[in-house]
Amino acid sequence: MKALVVYSSKTGNTRMIAEAIYEILDTDKEIYPVEVAPEPDDYDFIAVGFWVNRGQPDYRAKTYMEKIKNKKVGIFGTLSAYPTSKHARLALASARKMLNGNEILAEFICQGKLDPAVLERMPKDKTHEMNSYRKKMFEEAQKHPNETDCLYAQAAFKDAVAELLSE
Ligand SMILES: Cc1cc2nc3c(=O)[nH]c(=O)nc-3n(C[C@H](O)[C@H](O)[C@H](O)COP(=O)(O)O)c2cc1C
């Protein structure tokens, strides 16, 4: 069984989760940033990671996901919103749609710190208004991904791959 971890990461948050997942894959395995990732065809299981850009998996991850056909896959992502928010749910749903036709065995999403300069540049409209809810959300995001996020990501992927190995 050959496993591949591919991640798209601008500031390192998604890379951290990718490396945690890679670490517990108890099989023949490879890990690459999406920019230099090989074609997915030769692998039995592909874990693909994205960062959320305007509510969607980022463009590089999306382009890679669209190349994966008839595979067993896992998806993981990071975003500044809470992992239990509707925003996170929609981002995951969108990734699922991009991977249509593949069998999804594991999913994971967690918060990831946001560059303060990006926060400064956010549109000052109603959706992005800095109220107390959003302030707390960004403060929390600054603490992630942390060690617990990595453990949860490992838990999400470990059993999926163990099942594959026992087939
Ligand atoms: C241009 C840009 C757009 C973003 N859009 C969203 C978004 O729509 N929703 C969200 O929750 N986080 C958003 N974020 C935050 C990132 O998804 C988050 O910080 C992520 O952990 C970055 O991952 P990385 O370090 O792997 O690049 C955005 C960040 C940037 C730079």
The ligand as a Gaussian input file, in Angstrom:
#p B3LYP/6-31G(d) Opt

LIG

0 1
 C       -6.001000      35.572000       1.234000
 C       -6.528000      34.791000       2.409000
 C       -7.868000      34.434000       2.457000
 C       -8.365000      33.719000       3.554000
 N       -9.705000      33.387000       3.577000
 C      -10.207000      32.732000       4.658000
 C      -11.588000      32.403000       4.726000
 O      -12.382000      32.665000       3.830000
 N      -12.031000      31.795000       5.844000
 C      -11.221000      31.460000       6.892000
 O      -11.709000      30.907000       7.883000
 N       -9.882000      31.732000       6.837000
 C       -9.362000      32.346000       5.748000
 N       -8.015000      32.618000       5.690000
 C       -7.135000      32.125000       6.766000
 C       -6.331000      30.888000       6.338000
 O       -7.163000      29.908000       5.764000
 C       -5.625000      30.284000       7.558000
 O       -4.797000      31.223000       8.177000
 C       -4.850000      29.029000       7.177000
 O       -4.493000      28.325000       8.336000
 C       -3.558000      29.346000       6.399000
 O       -2.928000      28.130000       6.121000
 P       -1.394000      28.012000       5.688000
 O       -0.554000      28.515000       6.818000
 O       -1.199000      26.554000       5.454000
 O       -1.196000      28.830000       4.455000
 C       -7.503000      33.339000       4.610000
 C       -6.137000      33.692000       4.548000
 C       -5.652000      34.402000       3.467000
 C       -4.182000      34.757000       3.417000

